[in-house]
Amino acid sequence: MINENTIMTFLIVIAVIIVVLLVVIIMLIMQNNPNRNGKKSKNKTSYHKVSMPSIAGLNLPSQIEKMSKAEVLNITKKVYESYKIFDYQKMDIYELDKKEWHTWQISFLFMMFKNSQEFFIPEQNKIFHPFLIKASANDMKSFLRGLIKKYENHVDTTQTRDFLCKEYLWSNKDISILFYFLANYKNY
């Protein structure tokens, strides 16, 4: 037969275990939540900053490389006018993957960046898809790195303008990224 002292001891041990578990759970929750100042705890890893991509060494078609900054800007404005007509801001994200832009057009956008020319675009939230508006500076730099790599790996810049105008390698998403980047990269 179990006496009253044994039952009391057993209940006290259970109570102590429950209290210890509650303290441990509270400590874990506090460790994972921001502290009172809104800062993350020191145990969290810091967010890695992506460096600005460089295209100084990117080979573009020689005809474009020889153009003045004003000529490149004027042609880029014409490409942008075509871009705006399609209203990509309202498209489904998967529709943005359609390849509808040719290398000659894209080369002008890369030349703008190579010349360190910003491209002003007002009311960007009415022009660009939400995935771009919500993208971080790191995301944008990573997107651009991917496009530079694609250009380096798939474009033969020694080809003629006519050939490059028929080379539809670039999606609606690609040109959107380039225009958004040109409009904002000096903020990164």
Beta strands, then each sheet from edge to edge (+ up, - down):
strand 1: 99-101
strand 2: 170-171
sheet 1: 1+ 2-
end
